[in-house]
Amino acid sequence: MTTLEGRPNTALLVIDVQQQVVADAWDRDGVIGRINILVDKARGENVPVIWVQHSDDNMPVDSDGWQYVPELTREESEPLVHKRFGDSFEDTDLETLLAERQVGRLVVTGAQTDACIRSTLHGALVRGYDATLVEDAHTTEDLRQWGVPVSAEQVIAHTNTYWSWSDSPGRTGDVVPAAEVDFRSR
């Protein structure tokens, strides 16, 4: 139901599945495996796959930690968005890439749940997109040693729950498991 005119298409976003970001992530291998399945499915259905890659002072461009995990391979024709903020739209060309592809709905995967995933989901909704969070294809690390009162698994479960109730006038947020992702426009 996107509020963006003439944007009937869906795109798959793969956010920050970089070596440093997911090194200690909950269910790392399972999440990456499910993202790989979704990437293959999207490619098979001619759905745009857009990769997002974060950098900052602690993870500089071209450092080992900045690299995408070797289990995921971006095709040369698939856009790569470079970002420095949590929201993948902020100060990037993501909106331009989506507009060129007439995308009004995003299927969101990646890391970290409690930072860049949440920021991008909210950024999408306020900009007029429908945003589907893939329930079992996003992850985060356990941050209890820094005062976060819950485990990574609880952060993921909480995000899945609250995002399933997210909506705004004319657009929706929803949550589906990877096995049930449908890239067809609604």
Summary of the structure (lengths in Angstrom):
residues: 186
radius of gyration: 15.2
end to end distance: 6.9
largest distance: 46.7
contacts: 608
relative contact order: 0.22
helix: 32%
strand: 27%
